[in-house]
Amino acid sequence: MLLLFIIIYAVSLLYAAVTERFRHYAWIVGMQGWLLMGIALMQLGPGEGLGTKIFVIAETVACKGILVPYLLFRIIRRTRINRVSRRAMSAFGSLLLSALVLVVSLSITRWVDDSQLNTLFFGVSLFGLLTGLVLVTSRQRIFSHLVGFLVIENAVFLFSLAVGTELPMLVNVGILLDILMGVLMLGLFLSKIGERLPNLDNEKLSSIKD
């Protein structure tokens, strides 16, 4: 079951790299939250404390699986934009780049091979990190950048499982609060300027700065 969750998570990263609809982005981020909950709980095992399990469920399901997708859908409805910029990389080009990123992740994982490291989690989390960077660098619209950072944050959570079953509570609380505040602030930002900048491309923000 654990391997199945990991495979589905990796497939969701591939799909995130090629899809052009923002609603699909929101569904992918939400699904990753539920997958991370299952992966984390199976890694913790039945002997782990109840408090740790409650925190993991709250962070993965309540935040990543429910709250964050809800905020993303709300941003989509407020801005009425549901597709990436036409000047963005094509789906085929994104697929090739994603395949290259996957090969790089597997190569680095094989090179870093360590008995103290869960190589499966490390490889997939590295793939998630690089996929998030691809979304940030290859997409024009700010919403795609936000989703890219969310994908990176999920990859960081999975990486914490790669280095051991003991989750650093304080670090996870900091990441949780940071991503929540980021989504809330960006949602407010987009709702305020959506009428003046209907395309919400990053080059529009550059013109404002100038």
N, C-alpha and C positions, 0 to 999 in steps of 0.2 A: 504493500500500500504506500509506503514511504517513497519508493522508487517511482510509482505512478504519479504521485503529487509533484515530484521533482520534474518528471518529464512534461507534465501539463504546464508547470511553471515556465519551463524552457520554451515550450511551444507558444505560450502567451507572449513571451519576449519577441519571438520571431514575428508573430502577428502584429505586435505593437510597432515593429519597425516598418511594416509595409502598408498598414491600414491608413486611410486618408480621412476617416470620419472621427470627429471628436467624441461622439457618443460611444464608439467602440473603445476609444482610449479610457473613458470613464468605466466601462464594464470590465476592461482588462485590469485596471487598478483595483477595482472592487474584488474581482475574482482572485487576484494575487493575495489580497488580505486574508481571504478564507483559506487559501492553500497554505499560506505561512502559518496560520493557526494550527492546521493539522500537522504540518511538519514540525513545528515547535513542540506541540504537546507530545508527539511520538518520540521526539528526542529527549524530552524531559523525563518521561517514564512515569510509572505509577507511584514511585517512591518520593517524588518531588513534593515540596510543600504546597499547600492549598493557595497560599498568598501569591506565590510565584505563578501558578497556573491562572489565577484570576487576573493577574496583571497581564500575562501573555494574551489571554482572551480579550481583555479590554483594549490592548494596544492593536491587536491584529484585526479582530472582528469589528468592535465598536468604532475604532478609528479608521483603519485601513479599508475594512470591508463594507462599512455602512456610511460613516460620516463623510469621509473624503469623497467617495463617489457621489453622494448627495450634493455636496458643495460644487463638484465639477459639473453635474447636470444643471444645477442652478445657474452657474456661470454661462453655460451654453444657452439656456433659455433667455437669460438677460441680454446677452450679446447677439443672439440669433445667428451665430456662426457655427457651422457644423462640419467644415472641411478645411484641410490644410491649404496653404497658399498654392496657387497654380504654378508659382515659380519654384516650388519645393522639388526635391529629388523625386524621380519617378518611382513607382512601386517596384519595378524590376531592378532599378539601380539600388533601391533600399534593401531589396532581398539579397542582392550580391554583396552589399556592404555588410549586412547582418551575418551572412554566411562566412565572410572573412573574419568578422569579429568573433564568431563561434570557433573558428579554427585557431585564432590567436589565443582565445581563452583556454582551449584544450591544450595547446602547446605550452602555455605558461604553467598550467596545472601539472602537466607531466614533468616539467622542469623543476617545479617547487616541491614535488612529491616528498611528503614528510609523514612519519608515523604518528605524530601528534596532531595532524591536520586531517580533517574530513575532506578528502580530495573531491568528492562528489559535490558537496555543498560549496566548496571553494570555487570549483570550476563554473558552476551555475551562477553563483553570486558575482563572479568576475564578468561573466557574460551579461548579467543584468546591469552591472555598473557601466560597461562599455556601450550597451544598448541605450541606456539613458543618456550617455554622452552623444551618441549618434542622433537621438531625437532633439537634443539641445542645439547641436551644430548644423544639422541638415534641414531643419524646419524653420520657416519664416515667422510664423505666428507665435505670440507669447504663450498661448494656451499649450502648444506643443512643448514649449520649454518647461512649463509647469509640470506637465506629465512626465517629461524626462527626469526632472528632479525627484518626483515621486517614485519613479522606477529605480532610481539610484538609491533612494532611502530604503526601499524594500530590499534591494541587493545588500545594503549594509546590515540590515536585520538578519538576512540569511547568512551573511559572512560571520556574524556573531555566533551562529550555531556551528559554523565550520571550525572555530577555534576551541570549542568546548561546550558542554551542556550547561555550564554555569553562566547564566545571562547576567551581564553587568547592569544591575537595576538602575543605578544613577544615570548611566550613559543612555539607556533606553528611555528613561523619563525625559532627559534632555532632548533626544531626537524626536520624541512624540510631541512635546510642547513646541519645538521648533517647526515641525512640519504643519502642525495645526495652525499656528500663528501665520505661517507663510501662506497657507491656502486661504485663510480668512482675510488676510490683508490684500492678497491678490484678487480675491473675489470682489472685495469692496472697490479696489482700484479699477477693475474691468467694468464694474457696473457704473462707475462714475464717468469713465471716459469712452464707454462703448458707443455713445451717440456721436461723439466728435471724431473718433477714430474707428470707423466701422470695420476696417479690415484687420486691425490689431496686428500688423506686421511689425517686426522688430526695427525695420528701417524707419517706420513712422516715429518711433521713440527717439531714434537718432536725430531726426529732423527737429524734434522738440528741444533736444539738448543743444543743438546748434543755434 
